[in-house]
Amino acid sequence: MSESLPQDSSLQPEKHALHLAPPGFLGVLRNKAFLSLWLAQVTSQTAQNTLWFTLILMVGAMTHQSTLGVGVTIILVQIPTVLFSSVSGVFVDRVSRRDILLYTNLIRVIGVLLYLILQHSLLGLYTVTFLVAIISQPFAPAEGSTIPLVVGERQLIAANSLFQTTFMASQAVGFALAPIIIGFFGIRNTLLVLAALFAVAAISLFPLPAVTRTHASDRPFSLEDFTSRMGHDLREAFHFIVDDPPLAVALIQISLAPTLLLVLAAVGQDFVTNTLHLGQASTGLFFLLAPAGLGLGLGIAILGRWGEKLHKERLVLVSLIALGVTVIGLAAVPLEASFWQSLHDAGLPIPAGVGFTVTMFPITVLMGLEVAFINAPAQTIIQERAAPAIRGRVLAMQQTLTAALAIPPLILVSGSAAVIGTPATLTLAGLAIIVIGLAIVYTV
């Protein structure tokens, strides 16, 4: 195995310098190479999430707000991830990572301009969305495999924490900015702004150091070589993961948190508005996601300050089991809030909504904290254990696994919530997470 995973000895002095870099957020942000990569992520992710909202509005307007029309848009983005993300990892290991990041953002510029040209053609919007989603598949594994190249081991968990923070924040900011920008400037000018943001992201990547312009494979890239060796390279990555149980476990663990978030997105609104009677259909998720975002930020801050000193594998495992318990606690909020109801019955004027909110707030903050303690350390474990020559394929398989694992729970949860109710469904989801965590404890 080691012979097929060559190392670039010319990079050793640079790696030594990174190893001496100070840990923590300040140390990472003083790293100019990381700052360039991070700025590109902030810009492109914010633009991408704003674009999704804009695209949904465009499709909704043409399909008369049909849920099927919007659903097709989401499916056209997810299908390429399942089908092509693993293959894209082979590409990442054979081509300059900086070039992949740079040209992907430039392709997104072209895609946004095509949206502008085809904004009145539903088929055109669908086609551009599908093609750009396919071409963008190498982006995430290239970005993930670039981080360990520009930061030292002591900075890796802080760097991943920052990337996790901006990934989540860009979703909130992107979806918050979209209606404001569209309201002021309209669809056409909004698309022009987004094209400019993707161009800024591409320009930000130019200063990346030489280490990001090399590729781990010792063979020159060609399309013929790529297609002929694709099966071999994917099998090599699969066996590499299977032969390294801690790496395989980290891949499973990091795939569970996004799945849980999708499950909460699917049933959370019904739970908050119909079970807890908090907010309206358009605002119900705020009561669930805002405290979770606070907990996520708190977890990232803790990891940035003390993450280097924590035992990553143990932290992820404990957080995973604790997350299952917390989800069960969330399902039990109506029962737990009975304390406030008893105070109300005793003569204290406490509205039921206040009792539910006060009860749910610490639970969802804790949930966000646990997700942070799973994602950033697990991502760090994966980057550390995956050899540079195979890292792109491993991260691409992570992307495929995350997308594939999300589909069955979403189908089961949707059916389960309709039959046994949302609280019982959340309880089963929490129990499933606990069982997975305990299985890892006793089998690895």
C-alpha positions as CSV (number, residue, x, y, z in Angstrom):
1,M,0.0,0.0,0.0
2,S,2.8,2.4,0.9
3,E,4.3,2.1,-2.6
4,S,1.2,3.3,-4.2
5,L,0.9,6.4,-2.0
6,P,4.0,8.4,-2.7
7,Q,5.1,11.4,-0.6
8,D,6.6,14.6,-1.9
9,S,9.9,15.0,0.0
10,S,10.3,18.5,-1.4
11,L,7.5,19.7,0.9
12,Q,9.1,18.6,4.1
13,P,10.7,22.0,5.1
14,E,7.4,23.7,4.5
15,K,5.6,21.1,6.6
16,H,8.2,21.6,9.4
17,A,7.4,25.3,9.4
18,L,3.7,24.7,9.6
19,H,4.3,22.3,12.5
20,L,5.8,25.1,14.5
21,A,2.9,27.5,13.9
22,P,0.9,28.5,17.0
23,P,-2.4,26.8,17.5
24,G,-5.8,28.4,18.0
25,F,-7.9,30.8,15.9
26,L,-5.4,33.6,16.0
27,G,-2.6,31.4,14.8
28,V,-4.6,30.1,12.0
29,L,-5.8,33.5,10.9
30,R,-2.2,34.8,10.7
31,N,-1.6,32.1,8.1
32,K,-1.9,33.9,4.8
33,A,-2.5,30.7,2.8
34,F,-5.3,29.6,5.1
35,L,-6.8,33.1,5.0
36,S,-7.0,33.0,1.2
37,L,-8.7,29.6,1.3
38,W,-11.0,30.7,4.1
39,L,-12.0,34.0,2.3
40,A,-12.8,32.0,-0.8
41,Q,-14.9,29.6,1.2
42,V,-16.9,32.5,2.9
43,T,-17.5,34.2,-0.4
44,S,-18.4,31.2,-2.5
45,Q,-20.6,29.5,0.2
46,T,-22.5,32.7,0.8
47,A,-23.0,33.2,-2.9
48,Q,-24.0,29.5,-3.4
49,N,-26.6,29.6,-0.6
50,T,-28.0,32.9,-1.9
51,L,-28.1,31.4,-5.3
52,W,-30.1,28.4,-4.1
53,F,-32.8,30.7,-2.6
54,T,-32.9,32.7,-5.8
55,L,-33.2,29.6,-8.0
56,I,-36.0,28.3,-5.8
57,L,-37.8,31.6,-6.3
58,M,-37.3,31.5,-10.1
59,V,-38.5,27.9,-10.3
60,G,-41.4,28.5,-8.0
61,A,-42.6,31.5,-10.1
62,M,-42.5,29.4,-13.3
63,T,-44.2,26.4,-11.7
64,H,-46.8,28.4,-9.7
65,Q,-45.1,27.5,-6.4
66,S,-45.3,23.8,-7.1
67,T,-43.5,21.7,-4.4
68,L,-42.7,19.2,-7.2
69,G,-41.0,21.8,-9.2
70,V,-38.8,22.9,-6.3
71,G,-38.3,19.3,-5.3
72,V,-36.9,18.5,-8.7
73,T,-34.4,21.3,-8.3
74,I,-33.1,19.8,-5.0
75,I,-33.0,16.3,-6.5
76,L,-30.9,17.6,-9.5
77,V,-28.3,18.9,-7.0
78,Q,-28.3,15.7,-4.8
79,I,-28.1,13.1,-7.6
80,P,-24.7,14.1,-8.9
81,T,-23.3,13.9,-5.3
82,V,-24.4,10.3,-5.0
83,L,-23.3,9.3,-8.5
84,F,-20.1,11.2,-9.1
85,S,-18.6,12.4,-5.8
86,S,-16.5,9.3,-5.3
87,V,-15.2,9.4,-8.9
88,S,-14.3,13.1,-8.4
89,G,-12.0,12.0,-5.6
90,V,-9.8,10.2,-8.2
91,F,-9.7,13.5,-10.1
92,V,-8.7,15.5,-7.0
93,D,-5.7,13.1,-6.3
94,R,-4.4,13.6,-9.9
95,V,-4.9,17.4,-10.5
96,S,-3.7,20.5,-8.8
97,R,-6.1,21.2,-5.9
98,R,-5.8,25.0,-6.3
99,D,-6.8,24.6,-10.0
100,I,-9.8,22.6,-9.1
101,L,-11.0,25.2,-6.6
102,L,-10.2,28.1,-8.9
103,Y,-11.8,26.7,-12.1
104,T,-14.9,25.4,-10.2
105,N,-15.6,29.0,-9.0
106,L,-15.1,30.3,-12.5
107,I,-17.5,27.6,-13.8
108,R,-20.0,28.8,-11.2
109,V,-19.6,32.4,-12.6
110,I,-20.6,31.0,-16.0
111,G,-23.5,29.0,-14.5
112,V,-24.9,32.1,-12.9
113,L,-24.7,34.0,-16.1
114,L,-26.5,31.1,-17.9
115,Y,-29.2,31.4,-15.2
116,L,-29.5,35.0,-16.2
117,I,-29.8,34.2,-19.9
118,L,-32.2,31.3,-19.3
119,Q,-34.2,32.7,-16.4
120,H,-37.5,32.2,-18.3
121,S,-36.8,28.6,-19.3
122,L,-37.6,26.0,-16.7
123,L,-35.8,23.3,-18.7
124,G,-32.8,25.6,-19.1
125,L,-32.6,26.2,-15.3
126,Y,-32.8,22.5,-14.6
127,T,-30.1,21.7,-17.2
128,V,-27.7,24.3,-15.9
129,T,-28.3,23.2,-12.3
130,F,-27.6,19.6,-13.1
131,L,-24.5,20.2,-15.1
132,V,-22.9,22.7,-12.7
133,A,-23.7,20.2,-9.8
134,I,-21.8,17.5,-11.7
135,I,-18.8,19.8,-12.5
136,S,-18.7,21.0,-8.9
137,Q,-18.3,17.6,-7.3
138,P,-14.5,17.8,-7.0
139,F,-14.8,21.1,-5.1
140,A,-15.5,19.8,-1.6
141,P,-12.9,17.0,-1.5
142,A,-10.3,19.4,-3.0
143,E,-11.1,22.0,-0.4
144,G,-11.0,19.5,2.4
145,S,-7.7,18.0,1.3
146,T,-6.1,21.5,0.8
147,I,-6.6,22.5,4.5
148,P,-4.0,20.1,5.9
149,L,-1.6,21.3,3.2
150,V,-1.7,25.0,4.4
151,V,-1.9,24.5,8.2
152,G,0.1,22.5,10.6
153,E,-1.2,19.6,12.7
154,R,-1.5,21.9,15.8
155,Q,-3.7,24.2,13.8
156,L,-5.8,21.6,12.0
157,I,-8.7,21.3,14.5
158,A,-9.0,25.1,14.8
159,A,-8.9,25.4,11.0
160,N,-11.7,22.8,10.6
161,S,-13.7,24.6,13.3
162,L,-13.5,27.8,11.4
163,F,-14.6,26.1,8.2
164,Q,-17.5,24.4,10.0
165,T,-18.6,27.8,11.5
166,T,-18.5,29.6,8.2
167,F,-20.2,26.7,6.4
168,M,-23.2,26.9,8.8
169,A,-23.1,30.8,9.0
170,S,-23.0,31.1,5.2
171,Q,-26.3,29.1,5.0
172,A,-28.0,31.5,7.4
173,V,-26.5,34.6,5.8
174,G,-27.1,33.4,2.3
175,F,-30.8,32.7,2.9
176,A,-31.2,35.9,4.9
177,L,-29.5,38.1,2.2
178,A,-31.4,36.6,-0.7
179,P,-34.8,38.0,-0.1
180,I,-33.3,41.4,0.8
181,I,-31.1,41.6,-2.3
182,I,-33.9,40.4,-4.5
183,G,-36.4,42.8,-3.0
184,F,-34.0,45.8,-3.6
185,F,-32.4,44.9,-6.9
186,G,-34.5,42.2,-8.5
187,I,-33.5,38.8,-9.9
188,R,-31.3,40.1,-12.7
189,N,-29.1,42.3,-10.6
190,T,-29.0,39.7,-7.8
191,L,-27.6,37.1,-10.3
192,L,-24.9,39.7,-11.4
193,V,-23.9,40.2,-7.8
194,L,-23.6,36.5,-7.2
195,A,-21.5,36.1,-10.3
196,A,-19.2,38.8,-9.0
197,L,-18.9,37.0,-5.6
198,F,-17.9,33.7,-7.3
199,A,-15.3,35.7,-9.3
200,V,-13.9,37.2,-6.0
201,A,-13.7,33.7,-4.6
202,A,-11.7,32.6,-7.6
203,I,-9.3,35.6,-7.3
204,S,-8.8,34.9,-3.6
205,L,-7.3,31.5,-4.5
206,F,-4.5,32.8,-6.6
207,P,-2.1,33.3,-3.7
208,L,-2.3,29.7,-2.5
209,P,1.2,28.3,-2.1
210,A,3.0,25.9,-4.5
211,V,2.1,22.9,-2.3
212,T,-1.6,23.2,-3.3
213,R,-0.6,23.2,-7.0
214,T,1.0,19.8,-6.9
215,H,-0.9,16.5,-6.9
216,A,-0.3,13.5,-4.8
217,S,-0.1,11.0,-7.7
218,D,3.3,10.5,-9.2
219,R,1.7,9.9,-12.6
220,P,0.9,12.8,-15.0
221,F,-2.9,13.3,-15.5
222,S,-4.6,12.4,-18.8
223,L,-8.2,11.5,-19.6
224,E,-7.2,8.1,-20.8
225,D,-5.2,7.4,-17.7
226,F,-8.1,8.7,-15.6
227,T,-10.7,6.4,-17.1
228,S,-8.5,3.3,-17.2
229,R,-7.3,3.6,-13.6
230,M,-10.5,4.9,-12.0
231,G,-11.7,1.5,-10.8
232,H,-8.3,0.7,-9.4
233,D,-8.0,4.0,-7.6
234,L,-11.5,3.7,-6.1
235,R,-10.8,0.2,-4.8
236,E,-7.5,1.4,-3.4
237,A,-9.3,4.1,-1.5
238,F,-12.0,1.7,-0.3
239,H,-9.4,-0.8,1.0
240,F,-7.4,2.0,2.6
241,I,-10.5,3.0,4.6
242,V,-11.5,-0.6,5.5
243,D,-7.9,-1.3,6.7
244,D,-8.0,1.7,9.0
245,P,-10.9,1.2,11.5
246,P,-10.5,4.6,13.2
247,L,-10.7,6.3,9.8
248,A,-13.8,4.3,8.8
249,V,-15.5,5.1,12.2
250,A,-14.8,8.8,11.7
251,L,-16.4,8.7,8.3
252,I,-19.5,7.2,9.7
253,Q,-19.6,9.6,12.6
254,I,-19.3,12.7,10.5
255,S,-22.0,11.5,8.2
256,L,-24.5,11.1,11.0
257,A,-24.7,14.8,12.1
258,P,-25.8,16.2,8.7
259,T,-28.3,13.3,8.5
260,L,-29.8,14.3,11.9
261,L,-30.0,18.0,10.8
262,L,-31.9,16.9,7.7
263,V,-34.2,14.8,9.8
264,L,-34.8,17.8,12.1
265,A,-35.5,20.0,9.0
266,A,-38.0,17.4,7.8
267,V,-40.0,17.1,11.1
268,G,-38.8,20.0,13.2
269,Q,-41.3,22.5,11.8
270,D,-44.2,20.2,12.5
271,F,-42.9,19.5,16.0
272,V,-42.4,23.2,16.9
273,T,-45.6,24.5,15.4
274,N,-48.1,21.7,15.9
275,T,-46.8,19.9,19.0
276,L,-45.3,22.9,21.0
277,H,-47.5,25.5,19.3
278,L,-44.6,27.9,19.0
279,G,-44.5,30.4,16.1
280,Q,-46.1,30.0,12.7
281,A,-45.3,27.8,9.8
282,S,-42.8,30.3,8.4
283,T,-41.0,31.0,11.7
284,G,-41.3,27.7,13.7
285,L,-37.9,26.4,12.8
286,F,-36.3,29.6,14.2
287,F,-37.1,28.4,17.8
288,L,-35.2,25.1,17.0
289,L,-32.3,26.3,14.8
290,A,-31.4,29.6,16.5
291,P,-30.4,28.1,19.9
292,A,-28.7,25.2,18.0
293,G,-26.7,27.8,16.1
294,L,-25.7,29.4,19.4
295,G,-24.5,26.0,20.7
296,L,-22.6,25.3,17.5
297,G,-20.8,28.6,17.9
298,L,-20.0,27.9,21.5
299,G,-18.6,24.5,20.6
300,I,-16.5,25.9,17.8
301,A,-15.1,28.5,20.3
302,I,-14.2,25.8,22.8
303,L,-12.5,23.7,20.1
304,G,-10.5,26.7,18.8
305,R,-9.2,27.4,22.3
306,W,-8.6,23.9,23.7
307,G,-9.2,21.5,20.8
308,E,-5.5,20.7,20.4
309,K,-5.4,19.3,23.9
310,L,-8.6,17.2,23.6
311,H,-8.7,13.5,22.7
312,K,-10.5,13.7,19.4
313,E,-11.7,10.1,19.1
314,R,-13.1,10.0,22.6
315,L,-14.7,13.4,22.2
316,V,-16.5,12.5,19.0
317,L,-17.8,9.2,20.4
318,V,-19.0,10.7,23.7
319,S,-20.6,13.5,21.8
320,L,-22.4,11.1,19.5
321,I,-24.0,9.1,22.3
322,A,-24.8,12.4,24.1
323,L,-26.4,13.7,20.9
324,G,-28.8,10.7,20.9
325,V,-29.8,11.4,24.5
326,T,-30.3,15.1,23.7
327,V,-32.6,14.2,20.8
328,I,-34.7,12.1,23.1
329,G,-34.7,15.0,25.5
330,L,-36.0,17.2,22.7
331,A,-38.8,14.8,22.0
332,A,-39.8,14.9,25.7
333,V,-40.1,18.7,25.8
334,P,-43.9,18.6,26.2
335,L,-43.5,16.3,29.2
336,E,-40.6,18.3,30.7
337,A,-42.5,21.5,30.3
338,S,-45.2,20.2,32.6
339,F,-43.2,21.9,35.4
340,W,-44.1,25.3,34.0
341,Q,-47.7,24.2,33.6
342,S,-47.8,23.3,37.3
343,L,-46.6,26.8,38.2
344,H,-49.3,28.2,35.9
345,D,-51.9,26.1,37.6
346,A,-50.6,27.4,41.0
347,G,-51.5,30.9,40.0
348,L,-48.3,32.2,38.3
349,P,-49.2,33.8,34.9
350,I,-46.7,31.8,32.8
351,P,-47.9,31.3,29.1
352,A,-47.5,27.8,27.8
353,G,-45.3,29.0,25.0
354,V,-42.8,30.5,27.4
355,G,-42.6,27.3,29.3
356,F,-41.9,25.3,26.1
357,T,-39.3,27.8,24.9
358,V,-37.4,27.9,28.2
359,T,-37.4,24.1,28.3
360,M,-36.3,23.6,24.7
361,F,-33.7,26.4,24.6
362,P,-30.9,24.6,26.7
363,I,-31.7,21.3,24.9
364,T,-31.2,22.7,21.4
365,V,-28.1,24.7,22.5
366,L,-26.6,21.4,23.8
367,M,-27.5,19.8,20.5
368,G,-25.6,22.4,18.6
369,L,-22.6,22.0,20.9
370,E,-22.6,18.2,20.4
371,V,-22.7,18.6,16.6
372,A,-19.7,20.9,16.8
373,F,-17.9,18.4,19.0
374,I,-18.6,15.7,16.3
375,N,-18.0,17.5,13.0
376,A,-14.7,19.4,13.5
377,P,-12.8,16.7,15.4
378,A,-14.0,13.9,13.1
379,Q,-13.0,15.9,10.0
380,T,-9.6,16.4,11.6
381,I,-9.2,12.7,12.2
382,I,-10.1,11.9,8.6
383,Q,-7.6,14.5,7.2
384,E,-4.8,13.3,9.5
385,R,-5.3,9.5,8.8
386,A,-5.8,9.8,5.1
387,A,-2.5,9.8,3.3
388,P,-2.0,12.9,1.0
389,A,-1.9,10.7,-2.1
390,I,-5.4,9.3,-1.3
391,R,-6.9,12.1,0.7
392,G,-9.1,13.4,-2.2
393,R,-10.7,10.0,-2.7
394,V,-11.3,9.5,1.0
395,L,-13.0,12.9,1.3
396,A,-15.0,12.3,-1.8
397,M,-16.2,9.0,-0.4
398,Q,-17.2,10.9,2.8
399,Q,-19.3,13.2,0.6
400,T,-21.0,10.2,-1.1
401,L,-21.5,8.4,2.3
402,T,-23.1,11.5,3.8
403,A,-25.6,11.9,0.8
404,A,-26.4,8.2,0.7
405,L,-26.9,7.8,4.5
406,A,-29.4,10.7,4.5
407,I,-31.9,9.2,2.1
408,P,-33.2,6.2,4.0
409,P,-33.7,8.1,7.4
410,L,-35.5,10.8,5.6
411,I,-37.9,8.4,4.0
412,L,-38.4,6.5,7.2
413,V,-38.9,9.6,9.3
414,S,-41.5,11.1,7.0
415,G,-43.6,7.9,7.1
416,S,-43.0,7.4,10.8
417,A,-44.0,10.9,11.8
418,A,-47.3,10.5,9.9
419,V,-48.1,7.2,11.7
420,I,-46.8,7.6,15.3
421,G,-46.2,11.3,15.6
422,T,-43.2,13.6,15.6
423,P,-42.2,13.2,19.3
424,A,-42.1,9.4,19.0
425,T,-40.2,9.7,15.7
426,L,-37.6,11.9,17.4
427,T,-37.3,9.4,20.2
428,L,-36.6,6.6,17.8
429,A,-34.0,8.7,16.0
430,G,-32.2,9.4,19.3
431,L,-32.3,5.7,20.2
432,A,-30.8,4.9,16.8
433,I,-27.9,7.3,17.4
434,I,-27.2,5.9,20.8
435,V,-27.2,2.3,19.5
436,I,-24.7,3.3,16.7
437,G,-22.5,5.0,19.3
438,L,-22.6,2.0,21.6
439,A,-21.9,-0.4,18.7
440,I,-18.8,1.6,17.9
441,V,-17.7,1.3,21.5
442,Y,-18.0,-2.5,21.6
443,T,-16.9,-3.4,18.1
444,V,-13.9,-1.1,17.4
